[in-house]
Amino acid sequence: MLVDKRIYLASQSSRRRELLRQVGVAYDVLPLRAVAGRMDVIETPLAGEAAPEFVQRMATAKAACGWHAVDTRHLLRFPVLGADTVVELDGAILGKPAVRTEASAMLTRLSGRVHQVHTAVAVQHEDRLELCLSSSSVRFTALDAAAISRYLETGEYLGKAGAYAIQGRAGAFVEHIDGSFSGVMGLPLYETAVLLRAFGLAV
């Protein structure tokens, strides 16, 4: 049982911080950093890797990398939470767009279609690692070029898987969701709470 009821969040995501605060989880941000000119975790799918497997591998890698940082920096040994989110359409993984034109192409593909959002959450403490996966189906309304352009003007798509944030203005694009709203945001609260309780944290 943990004496200090805190975790490290191995993520810079403001959405994940907001969601943890929503359910009363105390945390310190443990950002993954660039080492020798490269990021600690390379977020690139392997050849033939399906979206659910990819997102679970990423969450596990982020938690493990965070725990390595705790170990090597001699930090207080709180559990480390890593998470990753991807959008899947027709078996293809839609990650975070690098430029506006890429974001526009993603939203055009999502227009009037049902897509899947997968969020994996991993928690590591010492040698123990636990993992969960939340998958949701989201149906977008049909979007014309003008609607997509107006949305892109907000800049909300930056850093977002699939080029949209369901908790923001893109919420108006969503006709139906089957699954976890918080999971689509980037941290499924029910599954996360189950994981944290397994490590002795009251959530």
C-alpha positions as MATLAB code, in Angstrom:
seq = 'MLVDKRIYLASQSSRRRELLRQVGVAYDVLPLRAVAGRMDVIETPLAGEAAPEFVQRMATAKAACGWHAVDTRHLLRFPVLGADTVVELDGAILGKPAVRTEASAMLTRLSGRVHQVHTAVAVQHEDRLELCLSSSSVRFTALDAAAISRYLETGEYLGKAGAYAIQGRAGAFVEHIDGSFSGVMGLPLYETAVLLRAFGLAV';
ca = [
       0.000    0.000    0.000;
       1.307    3.439   -0.904;
       1.966    5.910    1.891;
       1.762    9.003   -0.328;
      -1.350    9.047   -2.496;
       0.179   10.746   -5.525;
       1.190    9.757   -9.020;
       3.423   11.084  -11.753;
       1.749   11.921  -15.039;
       4.124   11.169  -17.922;
       2.318   13.550  -20.246;
       2.182   17.250  -21.059;
      -1.506   16.984  -21.992;
      -3.630   19.678  -20.374;
      -6.696   17.493  -20.988;
      -5.263   14.629  -18.974;
      -4.325   16.979  -16.150;
      -7.858   18.378  -16.141;
      -9.404   14.908  -16.067;
      -7.205   13.737  -13.189;
      -8.160   16.833  -11.199;
     -11.815   16.125  -11.979;
     -11.658   12.827  -10.075;
      -9.424   14.132   -7.293;
      -6.144   12.456   -8.241;
      -3.063   14.262   -6.918;
      -0.242   14.239   -9.442;
       3.044   15.784  -10.481;
       3.789   16.188  -14.173;
       6.802   14.152  -15.273;
       7.390   15.280  -18.858;
       9.220   12.922  -21.162;
      12.170   14.748  -22.623;
      14.423   14.685  -25.625;
      17.642   12.782  -24.993;
      20.638   13.052  -27.362;
      18.461   14.773  -29.955;
      15.618   12.267  -29.903;
      12.441   11.790  -27.932;
      12.293    9.174  -25.189;
       9.347    7.453  -26.913;
       9.119    7.316  -30.705;
       5.419    7.450  -31.596;
       5.539    5.582  -34.885;
       3.471    2.451  -35.640;
       5.315   -0.695  -36.597;
       4.641   -2.221  -40.001;
       1.228   -3.884  -39.897;
       0.584   -2.809  -36.295;
      -3.132   -2.374  -35.549;
      -4.318    0.768  -33.769;
      -5.255   -0.918  -30.448;
      -1.881   -2.674  -30.244;
      -0.005    0.499  -31.169;
      -1.712    2.666  -28.561;
      -1.137    0.072  -25.831;
       2.538   -0.180  -26.773;
       2.870    3.598  -26.594;
       1.177    3.901  -23.187;
       3.351    1.112  -21.810;
       6.497    2.719  -23.207;
       5.604    6.111  -21.727;
       4.938    4.657  -18.278;
       8.155    2.633  -18.411;
      10.148    5.631  -19.605;
       8.659    7.735  -16.828;
       9.549    5.106  -14.247;
      13.103    4.998  -15.582;
      13.253    8.761  -15.032;
      12.001    8.346  -11.453;
      14.691    5.736  -10.862;
      17.599    7.552  -12.472;
      16.712   10.989  -11.095;
      16.167    9.544   -7.591;
      12.678   11.019   -7.334;
      10.075   10.026   -4.775;
       8.793    6.664   -5.963;
       5.187    7.412   -6.845;
       3.444    5.356   -9.576;
       3.827    6.688  -13.120;
       0.834    6.981  -15.443;
       1.372    6.993  -19.198;
      -1.391    7.275  -21.790;
      -1.790    7.510  -25.526;
      -4.713    8.181  -27.853;
      -5.178    7.492  -31.554;
      -8.025    7.826  -34.017;
      -8.670    4.900  -36.359;
     -10.594    5.058  -39.635;
     -10.928    2.028  -41.905;
      -7.998    0.390  -40.133;
      -5.704    3.391  -40.647;
      -4.189    5.252  -37.697;
      -4.751    9.007  -37.684;
      -2.246   10.594  -35.349;
      -1.549   14.253  -34.594;
      -1.352   16.364  -37.751;
       1.940   18.156  -38.275;
       0.509   20.935  -40.459;
      -2.864   22.503  -41.250;
      -3.190   20.777  -44.637;
      -2.774   17.407  -42.953;
      -5.427   18.332  -40.384;
      -7.803   19.380  -43.164;
      -7.306   16.064  -44.941;
      -8.025   14.152  -41.717;
     -11.253   16.035  -41.016;
     -12.357   15.562  -44.609;
     -11.861   11.810  -44.205;
     -13.790   11.783  -40.902;
     -16.700   13.821  -42.329;
     -19.997   11.904  -42.244;
     -18.247    8.736  -41.060;
     -17.935    6.581  -37.951;
     -14.411    6.273  -36.585;
     -12.845    4.682  -33.538;
     -10.859    6.374  -30.788;
      -8.510    4.184  -28.769;
      -6.933    5.375  -25.526;
      -4.592    3.126  -23.570;
      -3.525    3.850  -20.005;
      -0.558    2.224  -18.288;
       0.559    2.591  -14.674;
       3.963    1.438  -13.452;
       5.276    1.263   -9.887;
       8.536   -0.572   -9.261;
       8.409   -3.752  -11.378;
       4.621   -3.828  -11.594;
       2.876   -2.501  -14.692;
      -0.869   -2.561  -15.347;
      -2.536   -1.625  -18.633;
      -6.053   -0.934  -19.874;
      -7.614    0.018  -23.196;
     -10.709    2.115  -23.883;
     -12.178    2.035  -27.402;
     -15.065    4.230  -28.491;
     -16.957    4.777  -31.733;
     -17.651    8.354  -32.806;
     -19.936    9.429  -35.660;
     -19.232   12.786  -37.291;
     -21.784   14.838  -39.155;
     -21.012   15.771  -42.756;
     -18.559   18.673  -42.842;
     -18.191   21.005  -45.797;
     -14.969   22.796  -46.658;
     -16.124   26.013  -44.997;
     -16.876   24.276  -41.685;
     -13.491   22.556  -41.719;
     -11.728   25.835  -42.524;
     -13.501   27.678  -39.692;
     -12.500   24.960  -37.261;
      -8.884   24.969  -38.366;
      -8.755   28.741  -37.849;
      -9.219   28.124  -34.114;
      -5.978   26.148  -33.932;
      -7.757   23.657  -31.700;
      -6.573   20.759  -33.855;
      -2.924   21.246  -32.897;
      -1.552   18.293  -30.935;
      -4.822   16.371  -31.225;
      -5.155   12.842  -32.589;
      -7.423   12.905  -35.637;
      -7.118   16.730  -35.744;
      -9.961   17.464  -33.342;
     -10.806   17.956  -29.664;
     -14.199   16.559  -28.707;
     -14.309   18.744  -25.576;
     -13.898   21.876  -27.685;
     -15.628   23.304  -30.745;
     -15.429   19.975  -32.542;
     -18.022   18.696  -30.095;
     -20.548   20.215  -32.514;
     -19.380   17.730  -35.183;
     -20.295   14.669  -33.119;
     -23.685   13.138  -33.893;
     -23.202   10.115  -31.643;
     -20.632    8.498  -29.400;
     -20.639    4.903  -28.232;
     -18.101    4.505  -25.459;
     -16.202    6.811  -23.103;
     -16.339   10.577  -23.620;
     -13.339   11.049  -21.338;
     -11.571    8.282  -23.247;
     -12.045   10.218  -26.475;
     -10.652   13.279  -24.667;
      -7.528   11.292  -23.807;
      -8.028    9.602  -20.416;
     -10.908    7.175  -19.746;
     -11.811    8.006  -16.159;
     -13.492    4.751  -15.172;
     -10.674    2.541  -16.437;
      -8.045    4.879  -15.002;
      -9.703    4.816  -11.594;
      -9.730    0.998  -11.635;
      -6.002    0.953  -12.427;
      -5.118    3.444   -9.718;
      -7.171    1.618   -7.106;
      -5.176   -1.509   -7.935;
      -2.096    0.426   -6.784;
      -3.730    1.485   -3.524;
      -4.881    4.964   -4.483;
      -8.389    5.993   -3.487;
     -10.184    7.276   -6.586;
];
